[in-house]
Amino acid sequence: MRILFLPLIILGKLAGLIIKLTGRLLGIILGGTLVMVGMFITMTIIGAFIGVPLVILGIIVIIKCLS
């Protein structure tokens, strides 16, 4: 009976793999964007209070996605 469901199982695992890879890639892109926006905001003195935490958050997101 398991042989009948084998194509569906393979498709499910393939879809999970694609979503997993895409999720990591989007996470890295989001982390890089947070770092860039944080650095841009940090260029102003008042924006440093918001920019520095954004940079730290972006770095944490990138590290989490790479591990």
URGI-V964222 format. One record per residue. RES is the residue in one letter. SS is DSSP state (h for helix, s for strand, l for the rest). OMEGA is omega in whole degrees, 0 to 359 (* if undefined). D_FIRST is the distance of its C-alpha to the first C-alpha in whole Angstrom. Layout:
res = [RES;RES]
ss = [SS;SS]
omega = [OMEGA;OMEGA]
d_first = [D_FIRST;D_FIRST]
This chain:
res = [M;R;I;L;F;L;P;L;I;I;L;G;K;L;A;G;L;I;I;K;L;T;G;R;L;L;G;I;I;L;G;G;T;L;V;M;V;G;M;F;I;T;M;T;I;I;G;A;F;I;G;V;P;L;V;I;L;G;I;I;V;I;I;K;C;L;S]
ss = [l;l;l;l;l;h;h;h;h;h;h;h;h;h;h;h;h;h;h;h;h;h;h;h;h;h;h;h;h;h;h;h;h;h;h;h;h;h;h;h;h;h;l;l;l;l;l;h;h;h;h;h;h;h;h;h;h;h;h;h;h;h;h;h;h;h;l]
omega = [180;180;180;182;183;178;178;178;179;178;178;178;178;178;177;178;180;179;179;180;179;179;178;181;179;177;178;178;178;178;177;178;178;179;181;179;178;178;179;180;182;180;175;183;183;180;181;179;178;186;182;176;177;178;180;178;179;179;179;179;180;180;180;181;181;182;*]
d_first = [0;4;5;5;7;9;12;13;13;15;17;17;19;21;22;23;25;27;28;29;31;32;33;35;37;38;39;41;43;43;45;47;48;49;51;53;54;55;57;59;59;61;64;65;67;66;62;62;61;58;57;57;54;52;53;52;49;48;48;46;43;43;43;40;38;39;38]
